[in-house]
């Protein structure tokens, strides 16, 4: 069982920045890849970014590439999503998720992730 807890969401003006954190409950944090997903109001959950278990591989959705940066600190059992140049269309509930397969590549597929956090709201005003 892996428990994930997101933090760092909030209300920000367009052009601003936020940093989301995802704290994992287990010390075996290095055994799984981490993904960030978001669900805008009335829409399906979508992949945003992900980082491999070692931190050596990352992946981004085209819509956030160049603005968002995903990272992890295995010593702190925590993954991060730095979000810069935020736009109103980034408004969503953001979720972190753990993929226990320990693949060298980062999956963009929801069903590949085994555990999910409760989500944190990010609202970007225009």
C-alpha positions as CSV (number, residue, x, y, z in Angstrom):
1,X,0.0,0.0,0.0
2,X,1.3,3.4,-1.0
3,X,-0.3,6.6,0.3
4,X,0.3,9.8,-1.6
5,X,-0.5,13.3,-0.5
6,X,-0.4,16.4,-2.7
7,X,0.1,19.9,-1.5
8,X,0.8,23.3,-2.9
9,X,-2.3,24.0,-4.9
10,X,-4.1,27.3,-4.7
11,X,-5.3,30.4,-6.6
12,X,-2.9,32.3,-8.8
13,X,-3.1,34.9,-11.5
14,X,-2.2,34.1,-15.1
15,X,1.6,34.2,-15.6
16,X,2.2,33.2,-12.0
17,X,3.8,30.1,-10.5
18,X,3.0,27.3,-8.2
19,X,5.0,24.3,-6.9
20,X,3.1,21.1,-6.1
21,X,4.5,18.5,-3.9
22,X,3.6,14.8,-3.5
23,X,4.7,13.0,-0.4
24,X,4.8,9.2,-0.4
25,X,4.3,7.1,2.7
26,X,6.7,4.3,2.0
27,X,10.5,4.3,2.0
28,X,10.5,2.2,-1.1
29,X,9.7,5.4,-3.0
30,X,12.7,4.7,-5.3
31,X,10.9,1.6,-6.6
32,X,8.3,3.4,-8.6
33,X,7.8,6.1,-11.3
34,X,5.7,9.1,-10.4
35,X,3.2,10.8,-12.6
36,X,1.2,14.0,-12.4
37,X,-2.3,14.2,-13.9
38,X,-5.0,16.8,-13.9
39,X,-8.7,16.9,-14.4
40,X,-10.2,20.2,-15.6
41,X,-13.8,20.9,-14.7
42,X,-16.1,18.8,-16.8
43,X,-13.3,17.0,-18.6
44,X,-11.4,13.7,-18.3
45,X,-8.2,13.2,-16.3
46,X,-5.1,13.8,-18.4
47,X,-1.4,13.2,-18.2
48,X,0.7,16.3,-17.3
49,X,4.2,15.1,-16.5
50,X,6.1,12.2,-15.0
51,X,9.5,11.2,-13.7
52,X,11.2,7.8,-13.6
53,X,12.2,6.1,-10.4
54,X,15.8,7.3,-10.7
55,X,14.9,10.7,-11.9
56,X,16.8,10.0,-15.1
57,X,13.8,10.1,-17.4
58,X,10.9,12.6,-17.6
59,X,7.9,13.1,-19.9
60,X,5.6,16.1,-20.4
61,X,2.3,16.8,-22.2
62,X,2.7,19.1,-25.1
63,X,0.5,21.7,-23.4
64,X,2.9,22.1,-20.5
65,X,6.3,21.5,-22.1
66,X,8.6,24.4,-21.4
67,X,6.5,25.7,-18.6
68,X,6.3,22.8,-16.1
69,X,9.2,20.9,-14.6
70,X,8.8,17.5,-12.8
71,X,11.4,16.3,-10.3
72,X,11.8,14.1,-7.3
73,X,13.8,13.9,-4.1
74,X,14.1,10.2,-3.2
75,X,15.7,11.1,0.1
76,X,12.5,12.9,1.1
77,X,10.1,10.5,-0.6
78,X,8.7,13.4,-2.5
79,X,7.9,14.3,-6.1
80,X,7.4,17.9,-7.3
81,X,5.8,19.7,-10.1
82,X,7.0,23.3,-10.7
83,X,4.5,25.2,-12.7
84,X,5.5,28.5,-14.3
85,X,3.7,30.8,-16.7
86,X,0.4,29.5,-15.6
87,X,-2.6,30.0,-17.9
88,X,-6.4,29.9,-17.1
89,X,-6.6,26.6,-19.0
90,X,-4.3,25.0,-16.4
91,X,-7.1,25.3,-13.9
92,X,-7.8,21.7,-12.7
93,X,-7.5,19.3,-9.8
94,X,-4.0,18.0,-9.9
95,X,-3.2,14.4,-8.9
96,X,0.0,12.6,-8.3
97,X,0.2,8.8,-8.9
98,X,2.7,6.0,-8.5
99,X,3.5,3.4,-11.1
100,X,5.0,0.3,-9.4
101,X,6.4,-1.3,-12.5
102,X,9.7,0.5,-12.2
103,X,10.0,1.0,-15.9
104,X,12.8,3.0,-17.5
105,X,10.3,5.0,-19.4
106,X,7.5,7.1,-18.0
107,X,3.9,6.0,-18.8
108,X,1.3,8.6,-19.9
109,X,-1.5,6.1,-19.4
110,X,-3.8,6.4,-16.4
111,X,-4.3,2.7,-16.0
112,X,-0.6,2.1,-15.6
113,X,-0.6,3.9,-12.3
114,X,-1.4,1.9,-9.2
115,X,-1.9,4.5,-6.4
116,X,-3.3,8.0,-6.5
117,X,-3.4,10.9,-4.2
118,X,-6.6,12.8,-3.3
119,X,-5.8,15.8,-5.5
120,X,-5.1,19.5,-5.0
121,X,-7.0,22.3,-6.7
122,X,-5.1,24.7,-8.9
123,X,-7.1,27.8,-10.1
124,X,-5.5,30.3,-12.5
125,X,-7.4,33.5,-12.9
126,X,-7.2,35.7,-16.0
